[in-house]
Amino acid sequence: MYFVSFFLIVLTALSALGIVFIKITSYVSLSESVRHIISRGFQFWIPLGILASYLFFAFRTFYRSSITRALLGIPFVLAVSIATQNILSWIGLLLIVFSI
C-alpha cells in the first residue's frame, strides 16, 4: 500500500511539474529535441529513478534483504506495478466511455 501511494504521489507531482515545464518553455526558445528529452525525463526516467530508489530502501529496511536481493527485486516489482497501472487505466477508460 505504501508503494502504491508513493507511486501515485510521484506521478501526480511530476505531471504537475511537466505542465509547469511546458508553460515555461513556451517563453524560452529551446530546440524541439531538448524539449523532447526533458519532457521524456519528466514522463519516464525521473519517476522510474525515484520509484526504484524508494523500492531499494523499502526492500532494505522493511524486508531486511541484502543489496543483491533488493537490486534483483526492483525490476520485477516495477514491471508488475507499471503493467497493473496501465491495465487498470485502460479498464477505467473503457468503463467511462461505454457507460455514457
Phi and psi in degrees as a GROMACS rama.xvg file:
@    title "Ramachandran Plot"
@    xaxis  label "Phi"
@    yaxis  label "Psi"
@TYPE xy
-63.9478  -41.2049  TYR-2
-65.1928  -42.9043  PHE-3
-63.0824  -42.0904  VAL-4
-63.162  -45.3609  SER-5
-63.4342  -40.2133  PHE-6
-57.126  -47.9595  PHE-7
-68.3444  -37.981  LEU-8
-64.4719  -44.5925  ILE-9
-62.585  -45.2398  VAL-10
-64.5402  -39.0241  LEU-11
-65.9891  -46.1322  THR-12
-64.1281  -42.6646  ALA-13
-72.6361  -27.8958  LEU-14
-65.8663  -42.1965  SER-15
-64.4048  -42.2775  ALA-16
-64.2865  -35.3745  LEU-17
-64.8345  -39.2968  GLY-18
-65.561  -42.4166  ILE-19
-62.1836  -41.0972  VAL-20
-60.4579  -43.0199  PHE-21
-61.8673  -41.9285  ILE-22
-64.2761  -42.2402  LYS-23
-66.973  -41.9789  ILE-24
-69.9581  -16.0867  THR-25
-70.6632  -21.826  SER-26
-94.4668  -18.5131  TYR-27
-109.344  139.865  VAL-28
-88.0511  106.916  SER-29
-120.919  150.7  LEU-30
-70.0281  158.403  SER-31
-63.579  -34.194  GLU-32
-68.5724  -37.8033  SER-33
-66.7499  -42.7852  VAL-34
-59.7877  -41.8138  ARG-35
-64.8526  -42.6459  HIS-36
-63.993  -45.1259  ILE-37
-68.1446  -40.8338  ILE-38
-62.8029  -41.0264  SER-39
-63.9267  -35.2633  ARG-40
-62.1174  -45.4651  GLY-41
-66.7225  -31.894  PHE-42
-83.1996  -32.0449  GLN-43
-131.419  -55.7269  PHE-44
-72.0902  -42.5793  TRP-45
-65.7415  -48.2758  ILE-46
-60.8374  -38.7547  PRO-47
-62.258  -43.6353  LEU-48
-65.1536  -42.62  GLY-49
-65.0986  -45.577  ILE-50
-67.8348  -36.9464  LEU-51
-65.5132  -41.5668  ALA-52
-68.4273  -36.5584  SER-53
-62.0788  -45.2059  TYR-54
-63.1899  -39.095  LEU-55
-59.8181  -49.0275  PHE-56
-68.8988  -32.3673  PHE-57
-66.9466  -44.3519  ALA-58
-62.7017  -41.0922  PHE-59
-68.3336  -40.2387  ARG-60
-89.0289  -47.0284  THR-61
-76.3386  -48.9639  PHE-62
-89.9743  -8.4754  TYR-63
52.4847  42.3364  ARG-64
-87.2138  163.164  SER-65
-73.9726  168.354  SER-66
-62.9974  -42.2384  ILE-67
-62.8783  -45.2508  THR-68
-65.1213  -39.0238  ARG-69
-64.5145  -43.5993  ALA-70
-66.6886  -30.4958  LEU-71
-77.0301  -28.2571  LEU-72
-81.8586  -25.0371  GLY-73
-59.9282  -50.1636  ILE-74
-60.7898  -37.8097  PRO-75
-64.0604  -49.3647  PHE-76
-65.3333  -40.5058  VAL-77
-63.5332  -43.771  LEU-78
-63.0998  -45.0317  ALA-79
-64.9261  -41.2328  VAL-80
-64.9646  -44.9914  SER-81
-67.7558  -41.3934  ILE-82
-64.1011  -43.4981  ALA-83
-63.4342  -42.3722  THR-84
-63.4443  -41.3134  GLN-85
-65.8686  -43.6935  ASN-86
-62.7992  -45.9541  ILE-87
-66.5586  -32.6501  LEU-88
-65.285  -43.8267  SER-89
-66.022  -39.355  TRP-90
-63.1256  -43.4426  ILE-91
-61.277  -42.2947  GLY-92
-63.3586  -44.2856  LEU-93
-63.4073  -38.9526  LEU-94
-64.029  -39.2061  LEU-95
-68.6695  -44.7166  ILE-96
-66.806  -44.7845  VAL-97
-85.9098  -5.38323  PHE-98
-86.627  -13.8946  SER-99
